[in-house]
Amino acid sequence: MSRALLAALALLLAAGTAQAQFRIPNLDVNRLLDSAKNVAKATHEIDQNEEIAIGRDLAATLLGAAPLVNDAALQRYVNNVGRWLASQTARPDLPWQFGVLDAPQLNAFAVPGGTVFITRGLLERMKSEAELAGVLGHEIVHVVKKHHLKAIQKGAYTALAGDALQMALKDKNSAANEKLVSLTKEIYTRGLDKDDEFEADRVGVVFAARAGYDAYGLPAVLQTLQGMNPQDSGLALMFKTHPAPAARLNALAAKMQATMDAWADQPQLAERFRALVKVAR
């Protein structure tokens, strides 16, 4: 798998992400393809430095679609929580960064290499730092386990390759280019495999508990989502790309109940959370 292909898919993935989640209609996909040409062309598996570079391109594109909330104290707080969680994982050396995007939709997601975003809409629905840790822990697992990179590679194996890929990169008006754009958007809007999401829930609970938080933080957020109107437009992308909250709660109960019960008496830190986050009522 060439790095050029992976970079092209990753950058196009960012365009699909922004359009689907933040309704930004005019992202320049061709410009992203031009940027992908600058990535070195190699045939080996991507290494950590390449993973980080791809993630930075993705993060920059997303920030062009939805800026960070203009609150330095809030951003610092979320970064501190996220980096503490990341230090409990097998990849503490990644350049972890966490940001709150100024978007009303309810969602959170990660890009390769250690960048995690949560939307203002989701953060405002939370009630404690333990809930924040549960959600960030879930996204951290996607990075640690390289779920998005693997999804990109899997899609690439069934997409364009060789001469067709070169045509897509060289000719912005070619049918190959259009197919590559369409395929990559589909990869994102379809979401990760359910097994990846269930794994992120299970391991994310462990990361949160290991970091000293009440292990029921993530289940509490899932219960909040379950109680909301599924027709709410702010939930559309999350519900489309993730298993239903009830299915996630059932999966956690089936495999993680003992672990969650064992670590349920750890702090929730609700007061510290409320001091920095405006909670929706």
C-alpha positions as a Markdown table, in Angstrom:
| # | Residue | x | y | z |
|---|---|---|---|---|
| 1 | Met | 0.0 | 0.0 | 0.0 |
| 2 | Ser | 1.6 | 3.3 | -1.0 |
| 3 | Arg | 1.7 | 6.2 | 1.3 |
| 4 | Ala | 0.4 | 8.4 | -1.4 |
| 5 | Leu | -2.7 | 6.3 | -1.6 |
| 6 | Leu | -3.2 | 6.3 | 2.1 |
| 7 | Ala | -2.7 | 10.0 | 2.3 |
| 8 | Ala | -5.1 | 10.7 | -0.5 |
| 9 | Leu | -7.7 | 8.5 | 1.2 |
| 10 | Ala | -7.1 | 10.1 | 4.5 |
| 11 | Leu | -7.3 | 13.7 | 3.2 |
| 12 | Leu | -10.5 | 12.9 | 1.3 |
| 13 | Leu | -11.9 | 11.3 | 4.4 |
| 14 | Ala | -11.5 | 14.6 | 6.1 |
| 15 | Ala | -13.5 | 16.3 | 3.4 |
| 16 | Gly | -16.3 | 13.8 | 3.9 |
| 17 | Thr | -16.1 | 14.2 | 7.6 |
| 18 | Ala | -16.5 | 17.9 | 7.6 |
| 19 | Gln | -19.3 | 18.0 | 5.1 |
| 20 | Ala | -21.3 | 15.3 | 6.8 |
| 21 | Gln | -20.9 | 16.5 | 10.3 |
| 22 | Phe | -20.6 | 20.3 | 10.0 |
| 23 | Arg | -22.5 | 20.9 | 6.8 |
| 24 | Ile | -19.7 | 22.8 | 5.2 |
| 25 | Pro | -20.5 | 22.6 | 1.4 |
| 26 | Asn | -17.5 | 24.1 | -0.3 |
| 27 | Leu | -14.4 | 22.2 | 0.9 |
| 28 | Asp | -11.9 | 22.0 | -1.9 |
| 29 | Val | -11.4 | 18.2 | -2.5 |
| 30 | Asn | -9.1 | 18.9 | -5.4 |
| 31 | Arg | -6.8 | 20.9 | -3.2 |
| 32 | Leu | -6.6 | 18.0 | -0.8 |
| 33 | Leu | -5.7 | 15.7 | -3.6 |
| 34 | Asp | -2.9 | 18.1 | -4.6 |
| 35 | Ser | -1.6 | 18.0 | -1.0 |
| 36 | Ala | -1.6 | 14.2 | -1.1 |
| 37 | Lys | 0.8 | 14.2 | -4.0 |
| 38 | Asn | 3.4 | 15.7 | -1.8 |
| 39 | Val | 3.5 | 12.6 | 0.5 |
| 40 | Ala | 6.5 | 10.3 | -0.3 |
| 41 | Lys | 5.6 | 7.3 | -2.4 |
| 42 | Ala | 6.6 | 4.0 | -0.7 |
| 43 | Thr | 5.2 | 0.6 | -0.6 |
| 44 | His | 5.7 | -0.5 | 3.0 |
| 45 | Glu | 3.3 | -0.2 | 5.9 |
| 46 | Ile | 3.0 | 3.3 | 7.2 |
| 47 | Asp | 5.2 | 4.0 | 10.3 |
| 48 | Gln | 4.4 | 6.2 | 13.3 |
| 49 | Asn | 5.8 | 9.3 | 11.7 |
| 50 | Glu | 3.7 | 8.8 | 8.6 |
| 51 | Glu | 0.7 | 8.1 | 10.7 |
| 52 | Ile | 1.2 | 11.4 | 12.6 |
| 53 | Ala | 1.6 | 13.3 | 9.3 |
| 54 | Ile | -1.6 | 11.9 | 7.9 |
| 55 | Gly | -3.4 | 12.8 | 11.2 |
| 56 | Arg | -2.1 | 16.4 | 11.1 |
| 57 | Asp | -3.5 | 16.8 | 7.6 |
| 58 | Leu | -6.9 | 15.4 | 8.7 |
| 59 | Ala | -6.9 | 17.6 | 11.8 |
| 60 | Ala | -6.1 | 20.7 | 9.8 |
| 61 | Thr | -8.9 | 20.1 | 7.4 |
| 62 | Leu | -11.4 | 19.5 | 10.1 |
| 63 | Leu | -10.3 | 22.7 | 11.9 |
| 64 | Gly | -10.9 | 24.5 | 8.6 |
| 65 | Ala | -14.5 | 23.3 | 8.7 |
| 66 | Ala | -15.3 | 23.9 | 12.4 |
| 67 | Pro | -13.0 | 26.0 | 14.6 |
| 68 | Leu | -12.0 | 25.3 | 18.1 |
| 69 | Val | -14.2 | 26.8 | 20.8 |
| 70 | Asn | -12.6 | 30.1 | 21.8 |
| 71 | Asp | -12.1 | 29.3 | 25.4 |
| 72 | Ala | -8.4 | 28.7 | 26.4 |
| 73 | Ala | -9.3 | 27.4 | 29.9 |
| 74 | Leu | -11.7 | 24.8 | 28.4 |
| 75 | Gln | -9.3 | 23.6 | 25.8 |
| 76 | Arg | -6.5 | 23.3 | 28.4 |
| 77 | Tyr | -8.8 | 21.3 | 30.7 |
| 78 | Val | -9.9 | 18.8 | 28.0 |
| 79 | Asn | -6.3 | 18.4 | 26.9 |
| 80 | Asn | -5.2 | 17.7 | 30.5 |
| 81 | Val | -7.9 | 15.0 | 30.9 |
| 82 | Gly | -7.1 | 13.5 | 27.5 |
| 83 | Arg | -3.3 | 13.4 | 27.9 |
| 84 | Trp | -3.6 | 11.9 | 31.3 |
| 85 | Leu | -5.8 | 9.1 | 29.8 |
| 86 | Ala | -3.4 | 8.7 | 26.9 |
| 87 | Ser | -0.5 | 8.2 | 29.3 |
| 88 | Gln | -2.2 | 5.0 | 30.6 |
| 89 | Thr | -2.1 | 3.4 | 27.1 |
| 90 | Ala | 0.4 | 1.5 | 25.1 |
| 91 | Arg | 1.1 | 4.5 | 23.0 |
| 92 | Pro | 1.9 | 7.4 | 25.4 |
| 93 | Asp | 4.6 | 8.7 | 23.2 |
| 94 | Leu | 2.3 | 10.0 | 20.4 |
| 95 | Pro | 1.9 | 13.8 | 20.2 |
| 96 | Trp | -1.6 | 13.6 | 21.8 |
| 97 | Gln | -3.8 | 16.7 | 21.3 |
| 98 | Phe | -7.4 | 17.2 | 22.3 |
| 99 | Gly | -9.8 | 19.9 | 21.1 |
| 100 | Val | -13.4 | 21.0 | 21.5 |
| 101 | Leu | -14.9 | 22.0 | 18.2 |
| 102 | Asp | -17.4 | 24.8 | 18.1 |
| 103 | Ala | -20.2 | 22.7 | 16.6 |
| 104 | Pro | -23.7 | 22.0 | 18.1 |
| 105 | Gln | -23.8 | 18.4 | 16.8 |
| 106 | Leu | -23.2 | 15.6 | 19.3 |
| 107 | Asn | -20.1 | 13.6 | 18.3 |
| 108 | Ala | -16.5 | 12.8 | 19.1 |
| 109 | Phe | -13.9 | 11.3 | 16.8 |
| 110 | Ala | -10.2 | 10.7 | 16.4 |
| 111 | Val | -7.7 | 11.0 | 13.6 |
| 112 | Pro | -4.6 | 8.9 | 13.2 |
| 113 | Gly | -1.5 | 9.9 | 15.2 |
| 114 | Gly | -3.1 | 11.1 | 18.4 |
| 115 | Thr | -5.5 | 14.0 | 17.7 |
| 116 | Val | -9.0 | 13.7 | 19.3 |
| 117 | Phe | -11.9 | 16.1 | 18.9 |
| 118 | Ile | -15.2 | 16.4 | 20.8 |
| 119 | Thr | -17.9 | 18.7 | 19.8 |
| 120 | Arg | -19.3 | 21.5 | 22.0 |
| 121 | Gly | -22.7 | 19.9 | 21.6 |
| 122 | Leu | -21.7 | 16.6 | 23.2 |
| 123 | Leu | -19.6 | 18.2 | 25.9 |
| 124 | Glu | -22.5 | 20.3 | 27.0 |
| 125 | Arg | -24.6 | 17.2 | 27.5 |
| 126 | Met | -22.1 | 15.7 | 29.9 |
| 127 | Lys | -22.4 | 15.9 | 33.7 |
| 128 | Ser | -18.9 | 15.0 | 35.0 |
| 129 | Glu | -15.3 | 14.6 | 34.2 |
| 130 | Ala | -15.7 | 10.9 | 34.4 |
| 131 | Glu | -18.2 | 11.1 | 31.5 |
| 132 | Leu | -15.7 | 13.2 | 29.5 |
| 133 | Ala | -12.9 | 10.6 | 30.3 |
| 134 | Gly | -15.2 | 7.8 | 29.1 |
| 135 | Val | -15.8 | 9.5 | 25.8 |
| 136 | Leu | -12.2 | 10.5 | 25.3 |
| 137 | Gly | -11.1 | 7.0 | 26.3 |
| 138 | His | -13.2 | 5.5 | 23.6 |
| 139 | Glu | -11.6 | 7.8 | 21.0 |
| 140 | Ile | -8.1 | 7.2 | 22.3 |
| 141 | Val | -8.7 | 3.5 | 21.7 |
| 142 | His | -9.4 | 4.1 | 18.0 |
| 143 | Val | -5.9 | 5.7 | 17.8 |
| 144 | Val | -4.1 | 3.2 | 19.9 |
| 145 | Lys | -5.6 | 0.3 | 17.9 |
| 146 | Lys | -5.2 | 2.1 | 14.6 |
| 147 | His | -8.8 | 1.5 | 13.7 |
| 148 | His | -9.1 | 4.4 | 11.2 |
| 149 | Leu | -5.8 | 3.5 | 9.5 |
| 150 | Lys | -6.9 | -0.1 | 9.1 |
| 151 | Ala | -10.3 | 1.0 | 7.7 |
| 152 | Ile | -8.5 | 3.3 | 5.2 |
| 153 | Gln | -6.3 | 0.4 | 4.1 |
| 154 | Lys | -9.2 | -2.0 | 3.9 |
| 155 | Gly | -11.1 | 0.4 | 1.7 |
| 156 | Ala | -8.0 | 1.1 | -0.4 |
| 157 | Tyr | -7.5 | -2.6 | -1.2 |
| 158 | Thr | -10.9 | -2.6 | -2.9 |
| 159 | Ala | -10.6 | 0.8 | -4.5 |
| 160 | Leu | -8.4 | 2.2 | -7.2 |
| 161 | Ala | -4.8 | 1.1 | -7.5 |
| 162 | Gly | -2.0 | 1.4 | -9.9 |
| 163 | Asp | -2.7 | 3.3 | -13.1 |
| 164 | Ala | -6.2 | 4.1 | -12.0 |
| 165 | Leu | -4.9 | 5.7 | -8.8 |
| 166 | Gln | -2.3 | 7.8 | -10.7 |
| 167 | Met | -5.1 | 9.0 | -13.1 |
| 168 | Ala | -7.2 | 10.0 | -10.1 |
| 169 | Leu | -4.3 | 12.0 | -8.6 |
| 170 | Lys | -3.3 | 13.6 | -11.9 |
| 171 | Asp | -6.6 | 14.3 | -13.5 |
| 172 | Lys | -9.0 | 16.2 | -11.3 |
| 173 | Asn | -11.8 | 15.7 | -13.8 |
| 174 | Ser | -11.4 | 12.0 | -14.4 |
| 175 | Ala | -13.9 | 9.4 | -13.6 |
| 176 | Ala | -11.2 | 7.7 | -11.4 |
| 177 | Asn | -11.0 | 10.9 | -9.4 |
| 178 | Glu | -14.7 | 11.0 | -8.9 |
| 179 | Lys | -14.8 | 7.4 | -7.8 |
| 180 | Leu | -12.0 | 7.9 | -5.3 |
| 181 | Val | -13.8 | 10.9 | -3.8 |
| 182 | Ser | -17.1 | 9.0 | -3.6 |
| 183 | Leu | -15.5 | 5.9 | -2.2 |
| 184 | Thr | -13.6 | 7.7 | 0.5 |
| 185 | Lys | -16.6 | 9.7 | 1.7 |
| 186 | Glu | -18.6 | 6.5 | 1.9 |
| 187 | Ile | -15.9 | 4.9 | 4.1 |
| 188 | Tyr | -16.4 | 7.7 | 6.6 |
| 189 | Thr | -20.1 | 8.1 | 6.5 |
| 190 | Arg | -20.5 | 4.4 | 6.9 |
| 191 | Gly | -18.4 | 4.5 | 10.0 |
| 192 | Leu | -16.0 | 2.0 | 11.5 |
| 193 | Asp | -16.9 | -1.7 | 11.8 |
| 194 | Lys | -19.2 | -2.4 | 14.8 |
| 195 | Asp | -16.5 | -4.6 | 16.3 |
| 196 | Asp | -14.1 | -1.6 | 16.4 |
| 197 | Glu | -16.7 | 0.5 | 18.2 |
| 198 | Phe | -17.5 | -2.2 | 20.7 |
| 199 | Glu | -13.7 | -2.7 | 21.3 |
| 200 | Ala | -13.3 | 1.1 | 21.8 |
| 201 | Asp | -16.1 | 1.0 | 24.4 |
| 202 | Arg | -14.6 | -1.9 | 26.3 |
| 203 | Val | -11.0 | -0.7 | 26.3 |
| 204 | Gly | -12.0 | 2.9 | 26.8 |
| 205 | Val | -13.7 | 1.9 | 30.0 |
| 206 | Val | -10.4 | 0.3 | 31.1 |
| 207 | Phe | -8.4 | 3.3 | 30.3 |
| 208 | Ala | -10.7 | 5.6 | 32.2 |
| 209 | Ala | -10.7 | 3.3 | 35.2 |
| 210 | Arg | -6.9 | 3.0 | 35.1 |
| 211 | Ala | -6.7 | 6.8 | 35.1 |
| 212 | Gly | -8.7 | 6.9 | 38.3 |
| 213 | Tyr | -12.2 | 7.7 | 37.0 |
| 214 | Asp | -15.5 | 6.1 | 37.8 |
| 215 | Ala | -15.8 | 3.4 | 35.2 |
| 216 | Tyr | -19.5 | 4.2 | 34.5 |
| 217 | Gly | -18.6 | 7.5 | 32.8 |
| 218 | Leu | -19.0 | 6.2 | 29.3 |
| 219 | Pro | -22.2 | 4.2 | 30.0 |
| 220 | Ala | -23.7 | 7.3 | 31.6 |
| 221 | Val | -23.1 | 9.2 | 28.3 |
| 222 | Leu | -24.6 | 6.3 | 26.3 |
| 223 | Gln | -27.7 | 6.5 | 28.5 |
| 224 | Thr | -28.0 | 10.2 | 27.9 |
| 225 | Leu | -27.9 | 9.5 | 24.1 |
| 226 | Gln | -30.4 | 6.7 | 24.4 |
| 227 | Gly | -32.8 | 9.1 | 26.1 |
| 228 | Met | -32.7 | 11.7 | 23.4 |
| 229 | Asn | -34.9 | 11.9 | 20.4 |
| 230 | Pro | -33.3 | 9.7 | 17.6 |
| 231 | Gln | -34.7 | 12.2 | 15.0 |
| 232 | Asp | -32.7 | 15.0 | 16.5 |
| 233 | Ser | -30.5 | 16.3 | 13.6 |
| 234 | Gly | -27.6 | 16.8 | 16.0 |
| 235 | Leu | -27.5 | 13.0 | 16.5 |
| 236 | Ala | -27.7 | 12.0 | 12.8 |
| 237 | Leu | -24.1 | 11.3 | 12.1 |
| 238 | Met | -23.3 | 9.7 | 15.4 |
| 239 | Phe | -26.3 | 7.3 | 15.1 |
| 240 | Lys | -25.4 | 6.6 | 11.5 |
| 241 | Thr | -21.8 | 5.7 | 12.2 |
| 242 | His | -22.1 | 4.0 | 15.6 |
| 243 | Pro | -24.1 | 1.1 | 16.9 |
| 244 | Ala | -27.2 | 2.2 | 18.8 |
| 245 | Pro | -26.6 | 3.3 | 22.4 |
| 246 | Ala | -28.7 | 0.4 | 23.7 |
| 247 | Ala | -26.6 | -2.1 | 21.8 |
| 248 | Arg | -23.4 | -0.5 | 23.1 |
| 249 | Leu | -24.8 | -0.6 | 26.7 |
| 250 | Asn | -25.8 | -4.2 | 26.4 |
| 251 | Ala | -22.4 | -5.2 | 25.0 |
| 252 | Leu | -20.6 | -3.4 | 27.8 |
| 253 | Ala | -22.9 | -5.1 | 30.4 |
| 254 | Ala | -22.2 | -8.5 | 28.9 |
| 255 | Lys | -18.4 | -8.2 | 28.9 |
| 256 | Met | -17.5 | -5.4 | 31.3 |
| 257 | Gln | -20.0 | -5.4 | 34.2 |
| 258 | Ala | -17.6 | -6.9 | 36.7 |
| 259 | Thr | -14.9 | -4.4 | 35.7 |
| 260 | Met | -17.2 | -1.5 | 35.9 |
| 261 | Asp | -18.6 | -2.5 | 39.2 |
| 262 | Ala | -15.1 | -2.9 | 40.6 |
| 263 | Trp | -14.2 | 0.6 | 39.7 |
| 264 | Ala | -17.5 | 2.4 | 40.2 |
| 265 | Asp | -16.5 | 4.1 | 43.4 |
| 266 | Gln | -13.7 | 6.1 | 41.8 |
| 267 | Pro | -14.2 | 9.9 | 41.4 |
| 268 | Gln | -16.7 | 11.4 | 39.0 |
| 269 | Leu | -15.4 | 15.0 | 39.5 |
| 270 | Ala | -18.6 | 16.6 | 38.6 |
| 271 | Glu | -18.0 | 19.9 | 40.4 |
| 272 | Arg | -14.6 | 20.4 | 38.6 |
| 273 | Phe | -16.3 | 19.6 | 35.3 |
| 274 | Arg | -19.2 | 22.1 | 35.9 |
| 275 | Ala | -16.7 | 24.8 | 36.8 |
| 276 | Leu | -15.3 | 24.8 | 33.3 |
| 277 | Val | -18.1 | 23.4 | 31.1 |
| 278 | Lys | -21.5 | 25.0 | 30.5 |
| 279 | Val | -23.8 | 22.0 | 30.9 |
| 280 | Ala | -27.0 | 21.9 | 28.8 |
| 281 | Arg | -30.2 | 21.8 | 30.9 |
